[in-house]
Amino acid sequence: MEQSGFFEEDFLRVTRWIDEYFEHPERYAVLPNVRPGEIAAQLPSQAPETGEPFDAIMSDFERIIVPGITHWNHPRFFAYFATSAAPSAIMAEALAATLDVKVMLWRTSPAAAELESVVMRWLGRLLGVPEGWTGVIYDTASIAGFTALAAARESLGLAIRENGMTGRDLPVLRIYATEHTHSHIEKAAIALGIGQANVVKVDCDGQFRMSPAALETAIVRDLKDGYRPAAVVATVGTTSTTSVDPVAKIADITERFGVWLHVDAAYAGIAAILPEHRDLMDGVYRADSLVVNPHKWLFVPMDLSVLFLKDEAAVRRAFSLVPEYLATTDVDVRNYMDYGLQLGRRFRALKLWFVLRHMGASGMRERLRAHIALAQEFASWVASERDWEVLAPHPLSVVCFRFHPSGTDDEAELERMNAALLDAVNATGEMFISHTKINGRYALRLAIGNLRTKESDVAAAWSILQREAMKVPA
């Protein structure tokens, strides 16, 4: 049995480690230099029969685990969407783990359920989401998107919830997206029985945005061929380039054809808390569902994604199932188990509440503006160099670029050189970036989103890129 005195001493050791971790990030390589299986080889093949001292566990954490960590909280983590955890949110996570509540029925934790509703209204108002919409917390945008598409499928009135999709004479359902839409939409189509082949890739314009004319053409063609349009997925801030689909024009089409419109604003939607970027939400109020991820750019630790719904009853119709052992007589309450596959849910709202209160809306805006400004500065450095080029618009904090030495125009050769550059840069341990492909062209991708990233970190990244590029074989 754990004793309270020992717990206090051990917890203090953990808090000291966390404080030192954030105080000296330069101690760590952003990307670890380990081989597959190397970490597992240092661990016993079986769990211990008897308990071990906390000191031994913590020592192994520092000796085995930390050297194999990719440090997402490092100020020079520039890959994917750079994220970071505010200290107040880390404390909230510890408190949530201590309480260990399951936010499924209102009565299983009234405070957790009601705090979630309140914090969702706070966030919605910061983003400009219509007052009548309902926000629900999920772990990731993948699950939120799956949930929205399940509601879209249920709204077709095909009795799929009751009778399924097999052995019946049903129309083939279609989902419309672009090649830049996040891959979780295709995974949702697979899981929902719609099928990956029925995710229609709509053409984009020169700025990688969905073409409304191409969308309308695709829907009209599918209706003529006997398909049933189920949903359109528009993106506000695509993963590769952060391009923004013209949601208002897309909504004109979905309203005319009676098709569910889901907006994936997981990353870029957060920037709508800035008045100068409120236009990111243009037309979104006409959608049926919207997802944003506070764990991407609101300094909340993984995992916290929010699905806003115009009509929350649509999701309940798709998922609500109440066995007798979960039935209650509570009225005028929200039972969050009715809003998706998950029954037991973590107390995620607590960490967002802590961050919103501790940083305040103005503090968050200040940090978002700083990240956007750093990205613009980095893009200007790239654009000013003869042997480098920016490959896509960069309205927020992500820049797509590549090394393009004079006289080298073969795309295969440029891909080889930039892939080698990516590996070389990441192998230094001094920084970490990722890549994408834009219209078939290999692009390096630098994303800024860490609370602790400074101009000196971005300048160091640019210096490392230039240094390593000179070593890439021609």
URURUR-V945047 format. One record per residue. N is the residue number from 0. SS is DSSP state (h for helix, s for strand, l for the rest). PHI is phi in degrees with one decimal (999 if undefined). D_LAST is the distance of its C-alpha to the last C-alpha in Angstrom with 2 decimals. Layout:
# URURUR-V945047
N_SS_PHI_D_LAST / N_SS_PHI_D_LAST
This chain:
# URURUR-V945047
0_l_999_63.60 / 1_l_-75.7_61.48 / 2_l_-100.4_63.52 / 3_h_-61.0_63.11 / 4_h_-62.7_62.98 / 5_h_-64.7_60.16 / 6_h_-61.7_58.33 / 7_h_-61.8_58.53 / 8_h_-64.4_57.18 / 9_h_-67.8_54.31 / 10_h_-65.1_53.47 / 11_h_-63.4_53.36 / 12_h_-63.6_50.84 / 13_h_-64.4_48.63 / 14_h_-64.9_49.00 / 15_h_-65.6_48.17 / 16_h_-62.9_44.98 / 17_h_-61.3_44.00 / 18_h_-62.4_44.79 / 19_h_-68.3_42.70 / 20_h_-59.9_39.80 / 21_h_-75.5_39.69 / 22_h_-74.6_40.48 / 23_l_-133.9_37.54 / 24_h_-66.2_34.58 / 25_h_-66.3_32.24 / 26_h_-68.3_33.63 / 27_l_-111.2_31.71 / 28_l_-71.1_28.14 / 29_l_-62.3_27.63 / 30_l_-111.5_26.13 / 31_l_-69.9_27.85 / 32_l_-95.4_26.23 / 33_l_-130.5_28.43 / 34_l_-103.1_28.28 / 35_l_-54.5_30.32 / 36_l_88.9_33.94 / 37_l_-67.0_33.74 / 38_l_-69.8_36.00 / 39_h_-58.8_38.47 / 40_h_-65.5_38.85 / 41_h_-89.8_40.30 / 42_l_-108.2_42.97 / 43_l_-61.3_46.32 / 44_l_-80.0_46.83 / 45_l_-135.6_50.02 / 46_l_-67.8_51.40 / 47_l_-66.2_53.76 / 48_l_-73.0_57.43 / 49_l_-119.7_58.62 / 50_l_-64.6_57.26 / 51_l_-113.1_55.09 / 52_l_-62.9_55.29 / 53_h_-61.1_53.12 / 54_h_-58.1_51.74 / 55_h_-67.4_50.34 / 56_h_-64.9_48.73 / 57_h_-65.9_47.20 / 58_h_-64.2_45.95 / 59_h_-69.2_44.17 / 60_h_-58.6_42.73 / 61_h_-72.0_41.19 / 62_h_-82.6_40.21 / 63_h_-107.7_38.91 / 64_h_-77.8_38.31 / 65_h_-59.0_36.77 / 66_h_-64.4_33.89 / 67_h_-105.2_32.92 / 68_l_-94.4_33.13 / 69_l_-84.9_30.44 / 70_l_-88.9_31.89 / 71_l_-62.8_32.36 / 72_l_-86.7_34.66 / 73_l_-77.5_32.05 / 74_l_-66.1_31.43 / 75_l_-109.0_27.62 / 76_s_-83.2_27.77 / 77_l_-119.7_25.96 / 78_l_-89.2_25.43 / 79_l_50.7_27.49 / 80_l_-112.8_30.50 / 81_l_-67.0_30.94 / 82_l_-125.8_34.58 / 83_l_-162.3_36.96 / 84_l_-108.8_40.57 / 85_l_-72.8_43.18 / 86_h_-54.5_45.49 / 87_h_-62.9_48.51 / 88_h_-71.6_47.10 / 89_h_-63.4_46.53 / 90_h_-65.2_50.19 / 91_h_-63.9_51.20 / 92_h_-62.4_49.40 / 93_h_-64.4_51.43 / 94_h_-67.7_54.60 / 95_h_-63.4_53.84 / 96_h_-66.0_53.27 / 97_h_-66.1_56.55 / 98_h_-70.1_58.50 / 99_l_51.1_56.76 / 100_l_-85.5_58.30 / 101_l_-115.6_57.56 / 102_l_-89.3_57.45 / 103_l_-114.4_58.74 / 104_l_-96.5_62.31 / 105_l_-57.4_63.55 / 106_l_-72.4_66.08 / 107_l_-73.7_63.56 / 108_l_-176.3_62.41 / 109_h_-54.5_63.93 / 110_h_-65.0_62.10 / 111_h_-65.6_58.67 / 112_h_-66.0_59.40 / 113_h_-74.8_60.78 / 114_h_-63.3_58.11 / 115_h_-59.4_55.47 / 116_h_-62.5_57.38 / 117_h_-68.7_57.71 / 118_h_-64.8_54.12 / 119_h_-65.9_52.97 / 120_h_-67.8_55.18 / 121_h_-57.4_53.75 / 122_h_-64.1_50.18 / 123_h_-59.1_51.17 / 124_h_-69.6_52.83 / 125_h_-62.9_49.86 / 126_h_-88.5_47.65 / 127_l_84.2_50.28 / 128_l_-71.7_51.00 / 129_l_-53.2_54.42 / 130_l_-58.5_57.31 / 131_l_-78.2_58.56 / 132_l_-79.1_55.41 / 133_s_-112.9_55.26 / 134_s_-103.4_52.41 / 135_s_-132.0_51.89 / 136_s_-88.8_49.53 / 137_s_-125.5_47.35 / 138_l_-77.3_44.69 / 139_l_-141.4_41.64 / 140_h_-65.8_40.89 / 141_h_-62.0_40.54 / 142_h_-72.9_44.21 / 143_h_-62.2_45.29 / 144_h_-64.7_43.63 / 145_h_-57.6_45.23 / 146_h_-63.1_48.54 / 147_h_-63.2_48.31 / 148_h_-71.1_47.50 / 149_h_-65.2_50.35 / 150_h_-66.1_52.64 / 151_h_-61.1_51.40 / 152_h_-63.0_52.18 / 153_h_-66.4_55.61 / 154_l_-69.6_56.39 / 155_l_-74.7_56.35 / 156_l_71.9_59.77 / 157_l_-99.5_58.97 / 158_l_56.2_60.62 / 159_h_-70.7_57.44 / 160_h_-57.1_58.34 / 161_h_-80.4_61.64 / 162_h_-113.1_60.92 / 163_l_74.9_57.21 / 164_l_-116.5_55.01 / 165_l_-101.0_55.76 / 166_l_69.1_58.63 / 167_l_-130.9_59.33 / 168_l_-90.4_59.05 / 169_l_-116.7_56.56 / 170_l_-69.8_54.20 / 171_l_-73.6_50.47 / 172_s_-87.2_49.15 / 173_s_-128.3_46.03 / 174_s_-119.3_43.80 / 175_s_-112.3_41.63 / 176_s_-147.6_38.31 / 177_l_-129.3_34.79 / 178_l_-66.8_31.41 / 179_l_-95.7_30.87 / 180_l_-67.8_34.12 / 181_l_-60.4_33.89 / 182_l_-65.4_34.05 / 183_h_-66.1_37.33 / 184_h_-67.8_39.15 / 185_h_-66.3_38.28 / 186_h_-62.8_39.36 / 187_h_-62.9_42.60 / 188_h_-61.6_43.17 / 189_h_-63.8_42.84 / 190_h_-66.3_45.24 / 191_l_-86.7_47.72 / 192_l_79.9_48.06 / 193_l_-80.8_46.62 / 194_l_97.6_43.58 / 195_h_-61.9_39.87 / 196_h_-66.4_40.26 / 197_h_-98.8_42.67 / 198_s_-92.6_40.24 / 199_s_-82.2_39.67 / 200_s_-88.3_36.31 / 201_l_-80.1_37.32 / 202_l_-65.0_34.99 / 203_s_-114.9_33.52 / 204_l_-88.9_33.27 / 205_l_-67.3_30.29 / 206_l_-108.1_30.48 / 207_l_67.0_30.44 / 208_l_-108.1_34.22 / 209_s_-56.8_36.72 / 210_l_-86.9_38.38 / 211_h_-58.3_42.17 / 212_h_-62.6_42.87 / 213_h_-67.3_40.69 / 214_h_-62.6_42.43 / 215_h_-61.8_45.83 / 216_h_-59.5_44.98 / 217_h_-64.6_43.87 / 218_h_-66.9_47.06 / 219_h_-61.2_49.33 / 220_h_-62.5_47.82 / 221_h_-67.2_48.21 / 222_h_-62.2_51.80 / 223_h_-62.7_52.60 / 224_l_-88.9_51.21 / 225_l_91.3_53.29 / 226_l_-80.9_50.72 / 227_s_-118.4_51.68 / 228_s_-61.4_49.34 / 229_s_-105.2_49.42 / 230_s_-162.6_47.00 / 231_s_-116.3_44.29 / 232_s_-112.1_41.67 / 233_s_-99.4_40.38 / 234_s_-119.5_37.77 / 235_s_-106.3_37.91 / 236_l_96.4_34.46 / 237_l_-63.7_32.26 / 238_l_-63.2_30.20 / 239_l_-71.5_26.79 / 240_l_-123.8_27.40 / 241_l_61.1_31.00 / 242_l_-68.5_32.18 / 243_s_-117.7_35.96 / 244_l_-66.7_37.83 / 245_l_-76.5_40.86 / 246_h_-60.6_43.44 / 247_h_-61.0_46.49 / 248_h_-69.6_45.77 / 249_h_-66.9_44.99 / 250_h_-63.2_48.29 / 251_h_-54.6_50.13 / 252_h_-76.2_49.10 / 253_h_-64.4_49.74 / 254_h_-67.9_53.14 / 255_h_-65.7_54.08 / 256_h_-99.8_53.28 / 257_l_67.8_54.44 / 258_l_-111.7_51.15 / 259_s_-61.6_50.19 / 260_s_-114.3_47.46 / 261_s_-108.8_45.39 / 262_s_-113.4_43.06 / 263_s_-95.3_40.23 / 264_l_-119.8_39.71 / 265_l_-53.2_38.78 / 266_l_-91.8_36.35 / 267_h_-72.1_36.85 / 268_h_-57.8_40.60 / 269_h_-58.9_41.15 / 270_h_-65.2_40.12 / 271_h_-68.3_43.28 / 272_h_-71.4_45.25 / 273_l_-87.4_43.93 / 274_h_-53.7_46.18 / 275_h_-72.3_43.31 / 276_h_-121.7_41.66 / 277_h_-63.7_44.87 / 278_h_-64.9_43.88 / 279_h_-59.7_41.62 / 280_h_-95.6_44.93 / 281_l_-57.4_45.99 / 282_l_82.9_47.68 / 283_h_-64.8_47.15 / 284_h_-62.0_50.90 / 285_h_-90.7_51.37 / 286_l_-78.6_49.37 / 287_l_-98.5_51.04 / 288_s_-153.0_48.74 / 289_s_-146.9_46.04 / 290_s_-118.0_43.89 / 291_s_-132.8_42.46 / 292_l_-117.9_41.06 / 293_h_-59.0_42.38 / 294_h_-76.3_40.34 / 295_h_-90.4_37.15 / 296_h_-146.0_37.98 / 297_l_-121.4_41.56 / 298_l_65.5_40.95 / 299_l_-104.3_42.92 / 300_l_-62.0_41.75 / 301_l_-52.3_40.76 / 302_l_-133.4_42.63 / 303_l_-157.7_44.39 / 304_s_-118.7_43.92 / 305_s_-121.0_46.60 / 306_s_-105.7_47.79 / 307_s_-94.7_50.01 / 308_s_-125.5_52.44 / 309_l_-66.6_54.56 / 310_l_-130.2_57.08 / 311_h_-62.6_56.96 / 312_h_-61.9_59.64 / 313_h_-63.0_57.11 / 314_h_-73.4_55.24 / 315_h_-62.1_58.53 / 316_h_-62.8_59.62 / 317_h_-79.3_56.55 / 318_h_-125.4_56.76 / 319_l_-64.4_60.13 / 320_l_-151.3_61.99 / 321_l_-119.3_64.72 / 322_l_-69.8_66.40 / 323_h_-57.6_69.76 / 324_h_-70.9_68.47 / 325_h_-115.0_66.33 / 326_l_-71.2_68.96 / 327_l_-136.4_70.30 / 328_l_-103.9_72.84 / 329_l_-64.3_70.69 / 330_l_-120.2_70.68 / 331_l_55.7_68.50 / 332_l_-129.3_65.60 / 333_l_-108.3_62.04 / 334_l_-95.9_61.32 / 335_h_-69.3_57.54 / 336_h_-66.4_57.64 / 337_h_-82.5_58.45 / 338_h_-113.2_55.01 / 339_l_164.9_52.76 / 340_l_-69.4_52.41 / 341_l_-74.8_52.65 / 342_l_-92.4_56.10 / 343_l_-74.0_55.60 / 344_l_-130.6_53.34 / 345_l_-71.3_52.11 / 346_l_-82.7_53.41 / 347_l_-74.4_50.16 / 348_h_-60.8_51.92 / 349_h_-61.2_52.86 / 350_h_-70.7_49.39 / 351_h_-69.3_48.82 / 352_h_-61.2_52.29 / 353_h_-60.7_51.55 / 354_h_-67.2_48.32 / 355_h_-59.9_49.89 / 356_h_-76.4_52.83 / 357_h_-74.6_51.04 / 358_h_-89.8_48.30 / 359_h_73.3_50.25 / 360_h_-61.0_48.91 / 361_h_-67.0_48.26 / 362_h_-65.2_46.25 / 363_h_-67.8_44.06 / 364_h_-60.8_43.59 / 365_h_-59.4_42.60 / 366_h_-71.9_39.84 / 367_h_-63.9_38.51 / 368_h_-61.6_38.44 / 369_h_-64.7_36.55 / 370_h_-65.1_33.85 / 371_h_-63.4_33.53 / 372_h_-63.8_33.39 / 373_h_-64.2_30.61 / 374_h_-64.3_28.51 / 375_h_-65.2_29.20 / 376_h_-66.2_28.24 / 377_h_-60.0_24.90 / 378_h_-60.6_24.25 / 379_h_-67.6_25.22 / 380_h_-63.4_22.74 / 381_h_-62.4_19.86 / 382_h_-64.2_21.31 / 383_h_-83.8_21.71 / 384_l_-95.6_18.07 / 385_l_-62.4_16.27 / 386_l_-95.8_12.86 / 387_s_-134.1_14.79 / 388_s_-150.3_17.43 / 389_s_-86.8_20.50 / 390_l_-105.7_21.00 / 391_l_-157.4_24.72 / 392_l_-56.9_27.97 / 393_l_-138.5_28.60 / 394_l_-70.4_32.38 / 395_l_-120.9_32.77 / 396_l_-116.3_30.75 / 397_s_-122.3_27.65 / 398_s_-125.4_24.49 / 399_s_-101.6_21.83 / 400_s_-154.7_18.55 / 401_s_-159.3_14.77 / 402_s_-81.2_11.66 / 403_l_-138.4_11.00 / 404_l_-63.7_9.06 / 405_l_-57.1_11.02 / 406_l_89.8_10.56 / 407_l_-111.7_8.82 / 408_l_-124.4_12.04 / 409_l_-73.4_11.94 / 410_h_-63.9_13.42 / 411_h_-63.6_12.48 / 412_h_-69.0_8.71 / 413_h_-64.5_9.61 / 414_h_-64.4_11.89 / 415_h_-58.9_9.70 / 416_h_-66.4_7.53 / 417_h_-74.8_11.00 / 418_h_-65.6_12.81 / 419_h_-65.5_10.86 / 420_h_-63.7_11.54 / 421_h_-57.2_15.07 / 422_h_-62.1_15.68 / 423_h_-66.2_14.59 / 424_h_-62.9_16.77 / 425_h_-69.9_19.63 / 426_h_-68.1_19.58 / 427_l_-67.6_20.53 / 428_l_77.3_23.85 / 429_l_-82.7_23.99 / 430_l_-161.4_23.51 / 431_s_-145.0_23.17 / 432_l_-125.6_21.76 / 433_s_-126.0_21.64 / 434_s_-135.3_20.14 / 435_s_-153.1_21.66 / 436_s_-124.9_21.12 / 437_s_-122.4_22.60 / 438_l_51.2_23.52 / 439_l_82.6_20.95 / 440_s_-95.7_18.07 / 441_s_-69.1_16.56 / 442_s_-127.3_17.72 / 443_s_-80.4_17.88 / 444_s_-139.5_21.51 / 445_s_-113.7_23.36 / 446_s_-116.8_27.13 / 447_l_-114.3_29.73 / 448_l_-163.9_33.15 / 449_l_-86.0_34.17 / 450_l_-54.5_37.40 / 451_l_-100.6_36.03 / 452_l_-72.2_32.70 / 453_l_-116.6_32.85 / 454_h_-58.6_30.89 / 455_h_-63.7_29.75 / 456_h_-69.7_28.18 / 457_h_-69.3_26.23 / 458_h_-63.0_25.21 / 459_h_-64.5_24.08 / 460_h_-61.6_21.99 / 461_h_-64.5_20.26 / 462_h_-65.5_19.73 / 463_h_-65.1_18.28 / 464_h_-59.0_15.84 / 465_h_-64.2_14.68 / 466_h_-62.4_14.66 / 467_h_-72.0_12.67 / 468_h_-63.1_10.03 / 469_l_-67.9_9.37 / 470_l_-95.9_8.87 / 471_l_-70.2_6.35 / 472_l_-61.7_3.81 / 473_l_-74.5_0.00
